[in-house]
Amino acid sequence: MMFTKETLQRAAKNARISLTEKEIEEFLPQISAVLNAFSEISRAEAKDAEPSIQPVPVKNAMRDDKAVKSLSEEEIFSNTRLKKDGYFKGPKVL
């Protein structure tokens, strides 16, 4: 596909980008190379290929939720002096 100077200027105008003549001369071959690469990709035969919606298998990273014995209240508060009515006691806010 040939990408012309006029096409580049129109695309730049639509994107509200001002390009100098030097930038236009620099970008034209680069854009043409990218478009040529995509045109080669579009010509590839893919009739028998399976669609690749997710290239990496997605699996659940969560563990199973199983009920297990937890610590008793005595074990939880065994290493602190700052406790009151079954809660940890912290500094006053106000």
mmCIF file as gemmi writes it, N, C-alpha and C atoms, coordinates in Angstrom:
data_model
loop_
_atom_site.group_PDB
_atom_site.id
_atom_site.type_symbol
_atom_site.label_atom_id
_atom_site.label_alt_id
_atom_site.label_comp_id
_atom_site.label_asym_id
_atom_site.label_entity_id
_atom_site.label_seq_id
_atom_site.pdbx_PDB_ins_code
_atom_site.Cartn_x
_atom_site.Cartn_y
_atom_site.Cartn_z
_atom_site.occupancy
_atom_site.B_iso_or_equiv
_atom_site.pdbx_formal_charge
_atom_site.auth_seq_id
_atom_site.auth_asym_id
_atom_site.pdbx_PDB_model_num
ATOM 1 N N . MET Axp A 1 ? 0.852 -1.178 0 1 0 ? 1 A 1
ATOM 2 C CA . MET Axp A 1 ? 0 0 0 1 0 ? 1 A 1
ATOM 3 C C . MET Axp A 1 ? 0.89 1.232 0 1 0 ? 1 A 1
ATOM 4 N N . MET Axp A 2 ? 0.558 2.16 -0.854 1 0 ? 2 A 1
ATOM 5 C CA . MET Axp A 2 ? 1.334 3.392 -0.952 1 0 ? 2 A 1
ATOM 6 C C . MET Axp A 2 ? 0.705 4.458 -0.075 1 0 ? 2 A 1
ATOM 7 N N . PHE Axp A 3 ? 1.481 5.006 0.81 1 0 ? 3 A 1
ATOM 8 C CA . PHE Axp A 3 ? 1.033 6.063 1.706 1 0 ? 3 A 1
ATOM 9 C C . PHE Axp A 3 ? 1.642 7.349 1.183 1 0 ? 3 A 1
ATOM 10 N N . THR Axp A 4 ? 0.819 8.254 0.698 1 0 ? 4 A 1
ATOM 11 C CA . THR Axp A 4 ? 1.323 9.467 0.059 1 0 ? 4 A 1
ATOM 12 C C . THR Axp A 4 ? 1.476 10.598 1.059 1 0 ? 4 A 1
ATOM 13 N N . LYS Axp A 5 ? 2.149 11.626 0.583 1 0 ? 5 A 1
ATOM 14 C CA . LYS Axp A 5 ? 2.369 12.821 1.412 1 0 ? 5 A 1
ATOM 15 C C . LYS Axp A 5 ? 1.029 13.469 1.762 1 0 ? 5 A 1
ATOM 16 N N . GLU Axp A 6 ? 0.102 13.48 0.808 1 0 ? 6 A 1
ATOM 17 C CA . GLU Axp A 6 ? -1.213 14.086 1.047 1 0 ? 6 A 1
ATOM 18 C C . GLU Axp A 6 ? -1.997 13.302 2.099 1 0 ? 6 A 1
ATOM 19 N N . THR Axp A 7 ? -1.887 11.983 2.059 1 0 ? 7 A 1
ATOM 20 C CA . THR Axp A 7 ? -2.569 11.141 3.044 1 0 ? 7 A 1
ATOM 21 C C . THR Axp A 7 ? -2.011 11.399 4.439 1 0 ? 7 A 1
ATOM 22 N N . LEU Axp A 8 ? -0.695 11.524 4.527 1 0 ? 8 A 1
ATOM 23 C CA . LEU Axp A 8 ? -0.068 11.813 5.817 1 0 ? 8 A 1
ATOM 24 C C . LEU Axp A 8 ? -0.487 13.178 6.33 1 0 ? 8 A 1
ATOM 25 N N . GLN Axp A 9 ? -0.539 14.177 5.468 1 0 ? 9 A 1
ATOM 26 C CA . GLN Axp A 9 ? -0.951 15.517 5.892 1 0 ? 9 A 1
ATOM 27 C C . GLN Axp A 9 ? -2.407 15.525 6.348 1 0 ? 9 A 1
ATOM 28 N N . ARG Axp A 10 ? -3.262 14.764 5.648 1 0 ? 10 A 1
ATOM 29 C CA . ARG Axp A 10 ? -4.668 14.679 6.042 1 0 ? 10 A 1
ATOM 30 C C . ARG Axp A 10 ? -4.804 13.974 7.393 1 0 ? 10 A 1
ATOM 31 N N . ALA Axp A 11 ? -4.047 12.893 7.596 1 0 ? 11 A 1
ATOM 32 C CA . ALA Axp A 11 ? -4.094 12.176 8.879 1 0 ? 11 A 1
ATOM 33 C C . ALA Axp A 11 ? -3.582 13.067 10.007 1 0 ? 11 A 1
ATOM 34 N N . ALA Axp A 12 ? -2.524 13.825 9.744 1 0 ? 12 A 1
ATOM 35 C CA . ALA Axp A 12 ? -1.988 14.738 10.762 1 0 ? 12 A 1
ATOM 36 C C . ALA Axp A 12 ? -2.998 15.823 11.086 1 0 ? 12 A 1
ATOM 37 N N . LYS Axp A 13 ? -3.685 16.336 10.066 1 0 ? 13 A 1
ATOM 38 C CA . LYS Axp A 13 ? -4.702 17.367 10.3 1 0 ? 13 A 1
ATOM 39 C C . LYS Axp A 13 ? -5.844 16.813 11.145 1 0 ? 13 A 1
ATOM 40 N N . ASN Axp A 14 ? -6.286 15.58 10.833 1 0 ? 14 A 1
ATOM 41 C CA . ASN Axp A 14 ? -7.367 14.957 11.614 1 0 ? 14 A 1
ATOM 42 C C . ASN Axp A 14 ? -6.946 14.717 13.064 1 0 ? 14 A 1
ATOM 43 N N . ALA Axp A 15 ? -5.662 14.418 13.263 1 0 ? 15 A 1
ATOM 44 C CA . ALA Axp A 15 ? -5.157 14.182 14.613 1 0 ? 15 A 1
ATOM 45 C C . ALA Axp A 15 ? -4.727 15.477 15.293 1 0 ? 15 A 1
ATOM 46 N N . ARG Axp A 16 ? -4.881 16.588 14.571 1 0 ? 16 A 1
ATOM 47 C CA . ARG Axp A 16 ? -4.488 17.909 15.084 1 0 ? 16 A 1
ATOM 48 C C . ARG Axp A 16 ? -3.014 17.959 15.458 1 0 ? 16 A 1
ATOM 49 N N . ILE Axp A 17 ? -2.205 17.425 14.55 1 0 ? 17 A 1
ATOM 50 C CA . ILE Axp A 17 ? -0.756 17.43 14.713 1 0 ? 17 A 1
ATOM 51 C C . ILE Axp A 17 ? -0.172 18.222 13.555 1 0 ? 17 A 1
ATOM 52 N N . SER Axp A 18 ? 0.691 19.179 13.879 1 0 ? 18 A 1
ATOM 53 C CA . SER Axp A 18 ? 1.351 19.923 12.806 1 0 ? 18 A 1
ATOM 54 C C . SER Axp A 18 ? 2.711 19.291 12.542 1 0 ? 18 A 1
ATOM 55 N N . LEU Axp A 19 ? 2.961 18.945 11.272 1 0 ? 19 A 1
ATOM 56 C CA . LEU Axp A 19 ? 4.213 18.315 10.889 1 0 ? 19 A 1
ATOM 57 C C . LEU Axp A 19 ? 4.995 19.248 9.971 1 0 ? 19 A 1
ATOM 58 N N . THR Axp A 20 ? 6.292 19.285 10.185 1 0 ? 20 A 1
ATOM 59 C CA . THR Axp A 20 ? 7.161 20.045 9.297 1 0 ? 20 A 1
ATOM 60 C C . THR Axp A 20 ? 7.461 19.186 8.071 1 0 ? 20 A 1
ATOM 61 N N . GLU Axp A 21 ? 8.005 19.831 7.034 1 0 ? 21 A 1
ATOM 62 C CA . GLU Axp A 21 ? 8.386 19.08 5.829 1 0 ? 21 A 1
ATOM 63 C C . GLU Axp A 21 ? 9.42 18 6.148 1 0 ? 21 A 1
ATOM 64 N N . LYS Axp A 22 ? 10.337 18.327 7.065 1 0 ? 22 A 1
ATOM 65 C CA . LYS Axp A 22 ? 11.368 17.356 7.447 1 0 ? 22 A 1
ATOM 66 C C . LYS Axp A 22 ? 10.734 16.135 8.121 1 0 ? 22 A 1
ATOM 67 N N . GLU Axp A 23 ? 9.757 16.38 9.002 1 0 ? 23 A 1
ATOM 68 C CA . GLU Axp A 23 ? 9.073 15.276 9.675 1 0 ? 23 A 1
ATOM 69 C C . GLU Axp A 23 ? 8.273 14.432 8.685 1 0 ? 23 A 1
ATOM 70 N N . ILE Axp A 24 ? 7.647 15.094 7.726 1 0 ? 24 A 1
ATOM 71 C CA . ILE Axp A 24 ? 6.878 14.361 6.717 1 0 ? 24 A 1
ATOM 72 C C . ILE Axp A 24 ? 7.799 13.446 5.921 1 0 ? 24 A 1
ATOM 73 N N . GLU Axp A 25 ? 8.947 13.967 5.502 1 0 ? 25 A 1
ATOM 74 C CA . GLU Axp A 25 ? 9.9 13.167 4.739 1 0 ? 25 A 1
ATOM 75 C C . GLU Axp A 25 ? 10.458 12.013 5.582 1 0 ? 25 A 1
ATOM 76 N N . GLU Axp A 26 ? 10.555 12.223 6.897 1 0 ? 26 A 1
ATOM 77 C CA . GLU Axp A 26 ? 11.066 11.175 7.782 1 0 ? 26 A 1
ATOM 78 C C . GLU Axp A 26 ? 10.009 10.095 8.034 1 0 ? 26 A 1
ATOM 79 N N . PHE Axp A 27 ? 8.755 10.511 8.212 1 0 ? 27 A 1
ATOM 80 C CA . PHE Axp A 27 ? 7.695 9.57 8.585 1 0 ? 27 A 1
ATOM 81 C C . PHE Axp A 27 ? 7.145 8.769 7.407 1 0 ? 27 A 1
ATOM 82 N N . LEU Axp A 28 ? 7.164 9.313 6.201 1 0 ? 28 A 1
ATOM 83 C CA . LEU Axp A 28 ? 6.584 8.611 5.055 1 0 ? 28 A 1
ATOM 84 C C . LEU Axp A 28 ? 7.158 7.215 4.851 1 0 ? 28 A 1
ATOM 85 N N . PRO Axp A 29 ? 8.499 7.043 4.804 1 0 ? 29 A 1
ATOM 86 C CA . PRO Axp A 29 ? 9.008 5.677 4.623 1 0 ? 29 A 1
ATOM 87 C C . PRO Axp A 29 ? 8.703 4.767 5.806 1 0 ? 29 A 1
ATOM 88 N N . GLN Axp A 30 ? 8.67 5.329 7.009 1 0 ? 30 A 1
ATOM 89 C CA . GLN Axp A 30 ? 8.377 4.514 8.189 1 0 ? 30 A 1
ATOM 90 C C . GLN Axp A 30 ? 6.939 4.002 8.155 1 0 ? 30 A 1
ATOM 91 N N . ILE Axp A 31 ? 6.003 4.885 7.83 1 0 ? 31 A 1
ATOM 92 C CA . ILE Axp A 31 ? 4.596 4.478 7.768 1 0 ? 31 A 1
ATOM 93 C C . ILE Axp A 31 ? 4.385 3.476 6.648 1 0 ? 31 A 1
ATOM 94 N N . SER Axp A 32 ? 5.042 3.702 5.518 1 0 ? 32 A 1
ATOM 95 C CA . SER Axp A 32 ? 4.922 2.762 4.402 1 0 ? 32 A 1
ATOM 96 C C . SER Axp A 32 ? 5.446 1.383 4.791 1 0 ? 32 A 1
ATOM 97 N N . ALA Axp A 33 ? 6.547 1.336 5.539 1 0 ? 33 A 1
ATOM 98 C CA . ALA Axp A 33 ? 7.105 0.051 5.979 1 0 ? 33 A 1
ATOM 99 C C . ALA Axp A 33 ? 6.138 -0.674 6.913 1 0 ? 33 A 1
ATOM 100 N N . VAL Axp A 34 ? 5.51 0.055 7.814 1 0 ? 34 A 1
ATOM 101 C CA . VAL Axp A 34 ? 4.543 -0.555 8.73 1 0 ? 34 A 1
ATOM 102 C C . VAL Axp A 34 ? 3.347 -1.09 7.963 1 0 ? 34 A 1
ATOM 103 N N . LEU Axp A 35 ? 2.827 -0.308 7.026 1 0 ? 35 A 1
ATOM 104 C CA . LEU Axp A 35 ? 1.68 -0.757 6.238 1 0 ? 35 A 1
ATOM 105 C C . LEU Axp A 35 ? 2.029 -1.966 5.382 1 0 ? 35 A 1
ATOM 106 N N . ASN Axp A 36 ? 3.237 -1.996 4.843 1 0 ? 36 A 1
ATOM 107 C CA . ASN Axp A 36 ? 3.668 -3.169 4.071 1 0 ? 36 A 1
ATOM 108 C C . ASN Axp A 36 ? 3.748 -4.412 4.943 1 0 ? 36 A 1
ATOM 109 N N . ALA Axp A 37 ? 4.226 -4.25 6.165 1 0 ? 37 A 1
ATOM 110 C CA . ALA Axp A 37 ? 4.298 -5.39 7.088 1 0 ? 37 A 1
ATOM 111 C C . ALA Axp A 37 ? 2.903 -5.919 7.388 1 0 ? 37 A 1
ATOM 112 N N . PHE Axp A 38 ? 1.941 -5.021 7.602 1 0 ? 38 A 1
ATOM 113 C CA . PHE Axp A 38 ? 0.574 -5.469 7.867 1 0 ? 38 A 1
ATOM 114 C C . PHE Axp A 38 ? -0.048 -6.108 6.638 1 0 ? 38 A 1
ATOM 115 N N . SER Axp A 39 ? 0.278 -5.626 5.461 1 0 ? 39 A 1
ATOM 116 C CA . SER Axp A 39 ? -0.284 -6.241 4.26 1 0 ? 39 A 1
ATOM 117 C C . SER Axp A 39 ? 0.268 -7.656 4.072 1 0 ? 39 A 1
ATOM 118 N N . GLU Axp A 40 ? 1.516 -7.88 4.449 1 0 ? 40 A 1
ATOM 119 C CA . GLU Axp A 40 ? 2.077 -9.233 4.397 1 0 ? 40 A 1
ATOM 120 C C . GLU Axp A 40 ? 1.37 -10.15 5.389 1 0 ? 40 A 1
ATOM 121 N N . ILE Axp A 41 ? 1.09 -9.641 6.556 1 0 ? 41 A 1
ATOM 122 C CA . ILE Axp A 41 ? 0.38 -10.433 7.57 1 0 ? 41 A 1
ATOM 123 C C . ILE Axp A 41 ? -1.012 -10.791 7.073 1 0 ? 41 A 1
ATOM 124 N N . SER Axp A 42 ? -1.687 -9.846 6.431 1 0 ? 42 A 1
ATOM 125 C CA . SER Axp A 42 ? -3.056 -10.12 5.968 1 0 ? 42 A 1
ATOM 126 C C . SER Axp A 42 ? -3.088 -11.144 4.845 1 0 ? 42 A 1
ATOM 127 N N . ARG Axp A 43 ? -1.973 -11.347 4.131 1 0 ? 43 A 1
ATOM 128 C CA . ARG Axp A 43 ? -1.916 -12.343 3.064 1 0 ? 43 A 1
ATOM 129 C C . ARG Axp A 43 ? -1.609 -13.742 3.591 1 0 ? 43 A 1
ATOM 130 N N . ALA Axp A 44 ? -1.292 -13.876 4.849 1 0 ? 44 A 1
ATOM 131 C CA . ALA Axp A 44 ? -0.93 -15.184 5.42 1 0 ? 44 A 1
ATOM 132 C C . ALA Axp A 44 ? -2.134 -16.116 5.394 1 0 ? 44 A 1
ATOM 133 N N . GLU Axp A 45 ? -1.881 -17.367 5.081 1 0 ? 45 A 1
ATOM 134 C CA . GLU Axp A 45 ? -2.935 -18.388 5.068 1 0 ? 45 A 1
ATOM 135 C C . GLU Axp A 45 ? -3.231 -18.816 6.498 1 0 ? 45 A 1
ATOM 136 N N . ALA Axp A 46 ? -4.477 -18.71 6.877 1 0 ? 46 A 1
ATOM 137 C CA . ALA Axp A 46 ? -4.851 -19.08 8.238 1 0 ? 46 A 1
ATOM 138 C C . ALA Axp A 46 ? -6.167 -19.855 8.248 1 0 ? 46 A 1
ATOM 139 N N . LYS Axp A 47 ? -6.439 -20.576 7.182 1 0 ? 47 A 1
ATOM 140 C CA . LYS Axp A 47 ? -7.709 -21.302 7.086 1 0 ? 47 A 1
ATOM 141 C C . LYS Axp A 47 ? -7.834 -22.388 8.139 1 0 ? 47 A 1
ATOM 142 N N . ASP Axp A 48 ? -6.751 -23.116 8.394 1 0 ? 48 A 1
ATOM 143 C CA . ASP Axp A 48 ? -6.809 -24.234 9.331 1 0 ? 48 A 1
ATOM 144 C C . ASP Axp A 48 ? -6.38 -23.857 10.747 1 0 ? 48 A 1
ATOM 145 N N . ALA Axp A 49 ? -6.069 -22.596 10.966 1 0 ? 49 A 1
ATOM 146 C CA . ALA Axp A 49 ? -5.578 -22.169 12.276 1 0 ? 49 A 1
ATOM 147 C C . ALA Axp A 49 ? -6.745 -21.96 13.235 1 0 ? 49 A 1
ATOM 148 N N . GLU Axp A 50 ? -6.531 -22.393 14.46 1 0 ? 50 A 1
ATOM 149 C CA . GLU Axp A 50 ? -7.527 -22.179 15.506 1 0 ? 50 A 1
ATOM 150 C C . GLU Axp A 50 ? -7.453 -20.719 15.961 1 0 ? 50 A 1
ATOM 151 N N . PRO Axp A 51 ? -8.58 -20.078 16.238 1 0 ? 51 A 1
ATOM 152 C CA . PRO Axp A 51 ? -8.524 -18.708 16.733 1 0 ? 51 A 1
ATOM 153 C C . PRO Axp A 51 ? -7.871 -18.668 18.118 1 0 ? 51 A 1
ATOM 154 N N . SER Axp A 52 ? -7.034 -17.698 18.317 1 0 ? 52 A 1
ATOM 155 C CA . SER Axp A 52 ? -6.31 -17.567 19.588 1 0 ? 52 A 1
ATOM 156 C C . SER Axp A 52 ? -6.862 -16.371 20.345 1 0 ? 52 A 1
ATOM 157 N N . ILE Axp A 53 ? -7.914 -16.623 21.079 1 0 ? 53 A 1
ATOM 158 C CA . ILE Axp A 53 ? -8.541 -15.544 21.825 1 0 ? 53 A 1
ATOM 159 C C . ILE Axp A 53 ? -7.718 -15.206 23.054 1 0 ? 53 A 1
ATOM 160 N N . GLN Axp A 54 ? -7.234 -16.198 23.755 1 0 ? 54 A 1
ATOM 161 C CA . GLN Axp A 54 ? -6.404 -16.01 24.942 1 0 ? 54 A 1
ATOM 162 C C . GLN Axp A 54 ? -5.144 -16.842 24.759 1 0 ? 54 A 1
ATOM 163 N N . PRO Axp A 55 ? -3.997 -16.215 24.475 1 0 ? 55 A 1
ATOM 164 C CA . PRO Axp A 55 ? -2.792 -16.995 24.205 1 0 ? 55 A 1
ATOM 165 C C . PRO Axp A 55 ? -2.256 -17.746 25.421 1 0 ? 55 A 1
ATOM 166 N N . VAL Axp A 56 ? -2.55 -17.257 26.606 1 0 ? 56 A 1
ATOM 167 C CA . VAL Axp A 56 ? -2.093 -17.91 27.835 1 0 ? 56 A 1
ATOM 168 C C . VAL Axp A 56 ? -3.325 -18.469 28.531 1 0 ? 56 A 1
ATOM 169 N N . PRO Axp A 57 ? -3.296 -19.74 28.917 1 0 ? 57 A 1
ATOM 170 C CA . PRO Axp A 57 ? -4.479 -20.301 29.577 1 0 ? 57 A 1
ATOM 171 C C . PRO Axp A 57 ? -4.808 -19.558 30.866 1 0 ? 57 A 1
ATOM 172 N N . VAL Axp A 58 ? -6.073 -19.252 31.033 1 0 ? 58 A 1
ATOM 173 C CA . VAL Axp A 58 ? -6.526 -18.561 32.231 1 0 ? 58 A 1
ATOM 174 C C . VAL Axp A 58 ? -7.03 -19.61 33.21 1 0 ? 58 A 1
ATOM 175 N N . LYS Axp A 59 ? -6.504 -19.582 34.416 1 0 ? 59 A 1
ATOM 176 C CA . LYS Axp A 59 ? -6.994 -20.501 35.433 1 0 ? 59 A 1
ATOM 177 C C . LYS Axp A 59 ? -7.192 -19.74 36.725 1 0 ? 59 A 1
ATOM 178 N N . ASN Axp A 60 ? -8.02 -20.275 37.566 1 0 ? 60 A 1
ATOM 179 C CA . ASN Axp A 60 ? -8.327 -19.635 38.832 1 0 ? 60 A 1
ATOM 180 C C . ASN Axp A 60 ? -7.104 -19.725 39.746 1 0 ? 60 A 1
ATOM 181 N N . ALA Axp A 61 ? -6.602 -18.591 40.199 1 0 ? 61 A 1
ATOM 182 C CA . ALA Axp A 61 ? -5.436 -18.569 41.069 1 0 ? 61 A 1
ATOM 183 C C . ALA Axp A 61 ? -5.839 -18.628 42.545 1 0 ? 61 A 1
ATOM 184 N N . MET Axp A 62 ? -7.126 -18.693 42.809 1 0 ? 62 A 1
ATOM 185 C CA . MET Axp A 62 ? -7.595 -18.726 44.192 1 0 ? 62 A 1
ATOM 186 C C . MET Axp A 62 ? -7.565 -20.161 44.713 1 0 ? 62 A 1
ATOM 187 N N . ARG Axp A 63 ? -7.302 -20.284 45.982 1 0 ? 63 A 1
ATOM 188 C CA . ARG Axp A 63 ? -7.316 -21.606 46.589 1 0 ? 63 A 1
ATOM 189 C C . ARG Axp A 63 ? -8.751 -21.968 46.959 1 0 ? 63 A 1
ATOM 190 N N . ASP Axp A 64 ? -8.991 -23.233 47.187 1 0 ? 64 A 1
ATOM 191 C CA . ASP Axp A 64 ? -10.303 -23.671 47.622 1 0 ? 64 A 1
ATOM 192 C C . ASP Axp A 64 ? -10.575 -23.127 49.012 1 0 ? 64 A 1
ATOM 193 N N . ASP Axp A 65 ? -11.806 -22.737 49.243 1 0 ? 65 A 1
ATOM 194 C CA . ASP Axp A 65 ? -12.196 -22.203 50.536 1 0 ? 65 A 1
ATOM 195 C C . ASP Axp A 65 ? -12.573 -23.37 51.449 1 0 ? 65 A 1
ATOM 196 N N . LYS Axp A 66 ? -11.68 -23.674 52.401 1 0 ? 66 A 1
ATOM 197 C CA . LYS Axp A 66 ? -11.916 -24.777 53.317 1 0 ? 66 A 1
ATOM 198 C C . LYS Axp A 66 ? -11.935 -24.26 54.748 1 0 ? 66 A 1
ATOM 199 N N . ALA Axp A 67 ? -12.859 -24.753 55.52 1 0 ? 67 A 1
ATOM 200 C CA . ALA Axp A 67 ? -12.944 -24.363 56.922 1 0 ? 67 A 1
ATOM 201 C C . ALA Axp A 67 ? -11.838 -25.079 57.697 1 0 ? 67 A 1
ATOM 202 N N . VAL Axp A 68 ? -11.048 -24.305 58.434 1 0 ? 68 A 1
ATOM 203 C CA . VAL Axp A 68 ? -9.984 -24.875 59.256 1 0 ? 68 A 1
ATOM 204 C C . VAL Axp A 68 ? -10.096 -24.296 60.662 1 0 ? 68 A 1
ATOM 205 N N . LYS Axp A 69 ? -9.493 -24.978 61.602 1 0 ? 69 A 1
ATOM 206 C CA . LYS Axp A 69 ? -9.517 -24.522 62.999 1 0 ? 69 A 1
ATOM 207 C C . LYS Axp A 69 ? -8.665 -23.273 63.106 1 0 ? 69 A 1
ATOM 208 N N . SER Axp A 70 ? -9.237 -22.226 63.695 1 0 ? 70 A 1
ATOM 209 C CA . SER Axp A 70 ? -8.491 -20.983 63.859 1 0 ? 70 A 1
ATOM 210 C C . SER Axp A 70 ? -8.027 -20.844 65.31 1 0 ? 70 A 1
ATOM 211 N N . LEU Axp A 71 ? -7.302 -19.772 65.565 1 0 ? 71 A 1
ATOM 212 C CA . LEU Axp A 71 ? -6.772 -19.535 66.915 1 0 ? 71 A 1
ATOM 213 C C . LEU Axp A 71 ? -7.89 -19.149 67.867 1 0 ? 71 A 1
ATOM 214 N N . SER Axp A 72 ? -7.711 -19.508 69.108 1 0 ? 72 A 1
ATOM 215 C CA . SER Axp A 72 ? -8.678 -19.101 70.119 1 0 ? 72 A 1
ATOM 216 C C . SER Axp A 72 ? -8.379 -17.657 70.529 1 0 ? 72 A 1
ATOM 217 N N . GLU Axp A 73 ? -9.333 -17.039 71.218 1 0 ? 73 A 1
ATOM 218 C CA . GLU Axp A 73 ? -9.148 -15.653 71.663 1 0 ? 73 A 1
ATOM 219 C C . GLU Axp A 73 ? -7.953 -15.545 72.609 1 0 ? 73 A 1
ATOM 220 N N . GLU Axp A 74 ? -7.759 -16.547 73.452 1 0 ? 74 A 1
ATOM 221 C CA . GLU Axp A 74 ? -6.608 -16.536 74.376 1 0 ? 74 A 1
ATOM 222 C C . GLU Axp A 74 ? -5.292 -16.557 73.606 1 0 ? 74 A 1
ATOM 223 N N . GLU Axp A 75 ? -5.215 -17.383 72.546 1 0 ? 75 A 1
ATOM 224 C CA . GLU Axp A 75 ? -3.991 -17.459 71.747 1 0 ? 75 A 1
ATOM 225 C C . GLU Axp A 75 ? -3.734 -16.155 70.991 1 0 ? 75 A 1
ATOM 226 N N . ILE Axp A 76 ? -4.795 -15.524 70.524 1 0 ? 76 A 1
ATOM 227 C CA . ILE Axp A 76 ? -4.634 -14.275 69.773 1 0 ? 76 A 1
ATOM 228 C C . ILE Axp A 76 ? -4.079 -13.177 70.668 1 0 ? 76 A 1
ATOM 229 N N . PHE Axp A 77 ? -4.598 -13.043 71.868 1 0 ? 77 A 1
ATOM 230 C CA . PHE Axp A 77 ? -4.191 -11.948 72.753 1 0 ? 77 A 1
ATOM 231 C C . PHE Axp A 77 ? -3.076 -12.343 73.716 1 0 ? 77 A 1
ATOM 232 N N . SER Axp A 78 ? -2.448 -13.488 73.497 1 0 ? 78 A 1
ATOM 233 C CA . SER Axp A 78 ? -1.433 -13.957 74.444 1 0 ? 78 A 1
ATOM 234 C C . SER Axp A 78 ? -0.176 -13.09 74.458 1 0 ? 78 A 1
ATOM 235 N N . ASN Axp A 79 ? 0.152 -12.383 73.399 1 0 ? 79 A 1
ATOM 236 C CA . ASN Axp A 79 ? 1.389 -11.595 73.327 1 0 ? 79 A 1
ATOM 237 C C . ASN Axp A 79 ? 1.171 -10.102 73.452 1 0 ? 79 A 1
ATOM 238 N N . THR Axp A 80 ? 0.009 -9.665 73.928 1 0 ? 80 A 1
ATOM 239 C CA . THR Axp A 80 ? -0.227 -8.228 74.044 1 0 ? 80 A 1
ATOM 240 C C . THR Axp A 80 ? -0.819 -7.879 75.398 1 0 ? 80 A 1
ATOM 241 N N . ARG Axp A 81 ? -0.483 -6.678 75.835 1 0 ? 81 A 1
ATOM 242 C CA . ARG Axp A 81 ? -1.1 -6.157 77.054 1 0 ? 81 A 1
ATOM 243 C C . ARG Axp A 81 ? -2.261 -5.241 76.679 1 0 ? 81 A 1
ATOM 244 N N . LEU Axp A 82 ? -2.285 -4.782 75.434 1 0 ? 82 A 1
ATOM 245 C CA . LEU Axp A 82 ? -3.272 -3.805 74.992 1 0 ? 82 A 1
ATOM 246 C C . LEU Axp A 82 ? -4.512 -4.499 74.43 1 0 ? 82 A 1
ATOM 247 N N . LYS Axp A 83 ? -5.37 -4.94 75.345 1 0 ? 83 A 1
ATOM 248 C CA . LYS Axp A 83 ? -6.615 -5.584 74.936 1 0 ? 83 A 1
ATOM 249 C C . LYS Axp A 83 ? -7.728 -5.143 75.87 1 0 ? 83 A 1
ATOM 250 N N . LYS Axp A 84 ? -8.931 -5.121 75.328 1 0 ? 84 A 1
ATOM 251 C CA . LYS Axp A 84 ? -10.087 -4.723 76.14 1 0 ? 84 A 1
ATOM 252 C C . LYS Axp A 84 ? -11.34 -5.297 75.489 1 0 ? 84 A 1
ATOM 253 N N . ASP Axp A 85 ? -12.094 -6.054 76.218 1 0 ? 85 A 1
ATOM 254 C CA . ASP Axp A 85 ? -13.369 -6.62 75.777 1 0 ? 85 A 1
ATOM 255 C C . ASP Axp A 85 ? -13.249 -7.398 74.46 1 0 ? 85 A 1
ATOM 256 N N . GLY Axp A 86 ? -12.192 -8.16 74.277 1 0 ? 86 A 1
ATOM 257 C CA . GLY Axp A 86 ? -12.037 -8.98 73.093 1 0 ? 86 A 1
ATOM 258 C C . GLY Axp A 86 ? -11.521 -8.239 71.871 1 0 ? 86 A 1
ATOM 259 N N . TYR Axp A 87 ? -11.003 -7.028 72.053 1 0 ? 87 A 1
ATOM 260 C CA . TYR Axp A 87 ? -10.441 -6.244 70.961 1 0 ? 87 A 1
ATOM 261 C C . TYR Axp A 87 ? -9.038 -5.783 71.325 1 0 ? 87 A 1
ATOM 262 N N . PHE Axp A 88 ? -8.245 -5.451 70.299 1 0 ? 88 A 1
ATOM 263 C CA . PHE Axp A 88 ? -6.959 -4.796 70.561 1 0 ? 88 A 1
ATOM 264 C C . PHE Axp A 88 ? -7.23 -3.352 70.911 1 0 ? 88 A 1
ATOM 265 N N . LYS Axp A 89 ? -6.533 -2.869 71.907 1 0 ? 89 A 1
ATOM 266 C CA . LYS Axp A 89 ? -6.709 -1.494 72.36 1 0 ? 89 A 1
ATOM 267 C C . LYS Axp A 89 ? -5.666 -0.614 71.681 1 0 ? 89 A 1
ATOM 268 N N . GLY Axp A 90 ? -6.112 0.49 71.064 1 0 ? 90 A 1
ATOM 269 C CA . GLY Axp A 90 ? -5.191 1.407 70.382 1 0 ? 90 A 1
ATOM 270 C C . GLY Axp A 90 ? -5.274 2.802 70.987 1 0 ? 90 A 1
ATOM 271 N N . PRO Axp A 91 ? -4.464 3.716 70.473 1 0 ? 91 A 1
ATOM 272 C CA . PRO Axp A 91 ? -4.48 5.083 71.011 1 0 ? 91 A 1
ATOM 273 C C . PRO Axp A 91 ? -5.773 5.801 70.639 1 0 ? 91 A 1
ATOM 274 N N . LYS Axp A 92 ? -6.151 6.77 71.46 1 0 ? 92 A 1
ATOM 275 C CA . LYS Axp A 92 ? -7.344 7.565 71.202 1 0 ? 92 A 1
ATOM 276 C C . LYS Axp A 92 ? -7.093 8.454 69.979 1 0 ? 92 A 1
ATOM 277 N N . VAL Axp A 93 ? -8.127 8.642 69.188 1 0 ? 93 A 1
ATOM 278 C CA . VAL Axp A 93 ? -8.001 9.419 67.965 1 0 ? 93 A 1
ATOM 279 C C . VAL Axp A 93 ? -8.169 10.9 68.234 1 0 ? 93 A 1
ATOM 280 N N . LEU Axp A 94 ? -9.078 11.276 69.061 1 0 ? 94 A 1
ATOM 281 C CA . LEU Axp A 94 ? -9.316 12.701 69.333 1 0 ? 94 A 1
ATOM 282 C C . LEU Axp A 94 ? -8.633 13.181 70.549 1 0 ? 94 A 1
